[in-house]
Amino acid sequence: MHEFNRNTMPIDRFYKYCDRLKRLELRLHLLRQVIEANNGKIWAKKVLSQGAKFCFNLLGKN
């Protein structure tokens, strides 16, 4: 019987994790394209012990 070791990730969980990262990467890429097409900016801020915070702004037309 396989003994569970919390320091190792089973291969199926690893692939599910990779798929989630690919979907997130695609979403961020599309979001960036939309924001930049509208003269906006997007950036990420590091949030201590929480990961990253994605920020953006869109410039309004006068």
MDAnalysis code that builds the backbone (N, CA, C; Angstrom):
import MDAnalysis as mda
import numpy as np

u = mda.Universe.empty(186, n_residues=62, atom_resindex=np.repeat(np.arange(62), 3), trajectory=True)
u.add_TopologyAttr("name", ["N", "CA", "C"] * 62)
u.add_TopologyAttr("resid", np.arange(1, 63))
u.add_TopologyAttr("resname", ["MET", "HIS", "GLU", "PHE", "ASN", "ARG", "ASN", "THR", "MET", "PRO", "ILE", "ASP", "ARG", "PHE", "TYR", "LYS", "TYR", "CYS", "ASP", "ARG", "LEU", "LYS", "ARG", "LEU", "GLU", "LEU", "ARG", "LEU", "HIS", "LEU", "LEU", "ARG", "GLN", "VAL", "ILE", "GLU", "ALA", "ASN", "ASN", "GLY", "LYS", "ILE", "TRP", "ALA", "LYS", "LYS", "VAL", "LEU", "SER", "GLN", "GLY", "ALA", "LYS", "PHE", "CYS", "PHE", "ASN", "LEU", "LEU", "GLY", "LYS", "ASN"])
u.atoms.positions = np.array([
    [0.839, -1.172, 0.000],
    [0.000, 0.000, 0.000],
    [0.893, 1.249, 0.000],
    [0.473, 2.264, -0.733],
    [1.239, 3.499, -0.856],
    [1.035, 4.356, 0.384],
    [2.131, 4.780, 0.977],
    [2.056, 5.644, 2.148],
    [2.001, 7.097, 1.690],
    [1.060, 7.841, 2.229],
    [0.897, 9.244, 1.851],
    [1.973, 10.083, 2.500],
    [2.621, 10.876, 1.678],
    [3.646, 11.790, 2.158],
    [3.198, 13.194, 1.776],
    [2.966, 14.061, 2.739],
    [2.432, 15.380, 2.432],
    [3.420, 16.273, 1.699],
    [4.678, 15.865, 1.569],
    [5.670, 16.635, 0.824],
    [5.679, 16.303, -0.664],
    [4.931, 15.301, -1.075],
    [4.859, 14.936, -2.480],
    [3.436, 15.108, -2.966],
    [3.297, 15.462, -4.215],
    [1.977, 15.667, -4.791],
    [1.726, 14.550, -5.801],
    [0.633, 13.828, -5.681],
    [0.329, 12.795, -6.674],
    [0.262, 13.407, -8.069],
    [0.637, 12.629, -9.075],
    [0.767, 13.140, -10.435],
    [-0.544, 13.689, -10.978],
    [-1.681, 13.082, -10.638],
    [-2.956, 13.603, -11.156],
    [-3.267, 14.977, -10.560],
    [-2.950, 15.192, -9.301],
    [-3.146, 16.514, -8.698],
    [-2.204, 17.528, -9.325],
    [-0.997, 17.095, -9.670],
    [-0.038, 17.976, -10.321],
    [-0.578, 18.459, -11.666],
    [-1.126, 17.539, -12.474],
    [-1.658, 17.927, -13.780],
    [-2.876, 18.830, -13.640],
    [-3.721, 18.590, -12.650],
    [-4.869, 19.468, -12.418],
    [-4.380, 20.871, -12.047],
    [-3.349, 20.943, -11.239],
    [-2.765, 22.225, -10.850],
    [-2.212, 22.948, -12.077],
    [-1.506, 22.241, -12.952],
    [-0.949, 22.836, -14.168],
    [-2.055, 23.355, -15.079],
    [-3.147, 22.593, -15.211],
    [-4.274, 23.039, -16.033],
    [-4.872, 24.325, -15.478],
    [-5.003, 24.422, -14.174],
    [-5.538, 25.650, -13.564],
    [-4.625, 26.835, -13.832],
    [-3.314, 26.613, -13.764],
    [-2.370, 27.698, -14.042],
    [-2.454, 28.148, -15.500],
    [-2.613, 27.206, -16.424],
    [-2.735, 27.557, -17.836],
    [-3.993, 28.370, -18.086],
    [-5.110, 28.005, -17.456],
    [-6.350, 28.767, -17.623],
    [-6.199, 30.171, -17.044],
    [-5.538, 30.296, -15.893],
    [-5.307, 31.607, -15.295],
    [-4.419, 32.446, -16.203],
    [-3.383, 31.847, -16.754],
    [-2.483, 32.568, -17.645],
    [-3.242, 33.085, -18.869],
    [-4.114, 32.279, -19.433],
    [-4.904, 32.695, -20.593],
    [-5.841, 33.837, -20.222],
    [-6.487, 33.744, -19.083],
    [-7.391, 34.816, -18.639],
    [-6.638, 36.126, -18.445],
    [-5.473, 36.058, -17.826],
    [-4.682, 37.273, -17.611],
    [-4.208, 37.857, -18.931],
    [-3.855, 37.000, -19.874],
    [-3.423, 37.478, -21.188],
    [-4.575, 38.192, -21.895],
    [-5.755, 37.603, -21.882],
    [-6.911, 38.232, -22.521],
    [-7.277, 39.542, -21.831],
    [-7.247, 39.540, -20.518],
    [-7.543, 40.753, -19.763],
    [-6.556, 41.857, -20.114],
    [-5.291, 41.505, -20.206],
    [-4.265, 42.495, -20.559],
    [-4.519, 43.068, -21.948],
    [-4.876, 42.222, -22.900],
    [-5.141, 42.688, -24.259],
    [-6.302, 43.681, -24.283],
    [-7.378, 43.387, -23.557],
    [-8.549, 44.259, -23.519],
    [-8.203, 45.590, -22.865],
    [-7.501, 45.526, -21.744],
    [-7.154, 46.748, -21.009],
    [-6.220, 47.627, -21.834],
    [-5.191, 47.037, -22.426],
    [-4.247, 47.831, -23.208],
    [-4.877, 48.372, -24.490],
    [-5.834, 47.654, -25.065],
    [-6.539, 48.136, -26.258],
    [-7.372, 49.377, -25.934],
    [-7.699, 49.561, -24.671],
    [-8.478, 50.713, -24.225],
    [-7.619, 51.733, -23.474],
    [-6.330, 51.751, -23.800],
    [-5.368, 52.694, -23.216],
    [-5.273, 52.601, -21.693],
    [-5.419, 51.413, -21.169],
    [-5.296, 51.212, -19.733],
    [-3.979, 50.547, -19.375],
    [-3.799, 50.306, -18.092],
    [-2.598, 49.640, -17.580],
    [-3.032, 48.524, -16.638],
    [-2.233, 47.462, -16.586],
    [-2.461, 46.370, -15.642],
    [-1.118, 46.033, -15.002],
    [-1.152, 45.742, -13.710],
    [0.066, 45.384, -12.999],
    [-0.290, 44.488, -11.816],
    [0.736, 43.883, -11.261],
    [0.555, 43.006, -10.109],
    [1.334, 43.568, -8.931],
    [0.740, 43.452, -7.758],
    [1.404, 43.843, -6.517],
    [1.548, 42.612, -5.646],
    [2.695, 42.478, -5.046],
    [2.924, 41.377, -4.115],
    [2.258, 41.718, -2.791],
    [1.420, 40.809, -2.314],
    [0.757, 40.982, -1.023],
    [1.387, 39.977, -0.066],
    [2.061, 40.497, 0.944],
    [2.801, 39.656, 1.871],
    [1.933, 38.537, 2.443],
    [2.396, 37.317, 2.319],
    [1.776, 36.082, 2.815],
    [0.417, 35.790, 2.204],
    [0.044, 36.488, 1.099],
    [-1.235, 36.203, 0.451],
    [-1.094, 35.948, -1.038],
    [0.058, 36.182, -1.626],
    [0.236, 35.977, -3.060],
    [0.349, 37.298, -3.786],
    [-0.484, 37.484, -4.824],
    [-0.416, 38.691, -5.637],
    [-1.799, 39.307, -5.784],
    [-1.779, 40.611, -5.985],
    [-3.010, 41.360, -6.214],
    [-2.872, 41.989, -7.596],
    [-3.817, 41.715, -8.491],
    [-3.777, 42.265, -9.839],
    [-4.608, 43.541, -9.865],
    [-4.009, 44.616, -10.372],
    [-4.656, 45.922, -10.418],
    [-4.692, 46.403, -11.858],
    [-5.681, 47.243, -12.163],
    [-5.732, 47.845, -13.489],
    [-6.447, 49.168, -13.417],
    [-6.215, 49.996, -14.433],
    [-6.968, 51.224, -14.577],
    [-7.272, 51.444, -16.043],
    [-8.369, 52.100, -16.303],
    [-8.774, 52.451, -17.662],
    [-8.916, 53.954, -17.709],
    [-8.318, 54.547, -18.718],
    [-8.386, 55.988, -18.865],
    [-9.681, 56.355, -19.606],
    [-10.450, 57.220, -19.013],
    [-11.701, 57.650, -19.647],
    [-11.429, 58.678, -20.730],
    [-12.322, 58.763, -21.688],
    [-12.198, 59.750, -22.755],
    [-12.817, 61.052, -22.295],
    [-12.148, 62.166, -22.576],
    [-12.663, 63.500, -22.208],
    [-13.421, 64.101, -23.363],
])
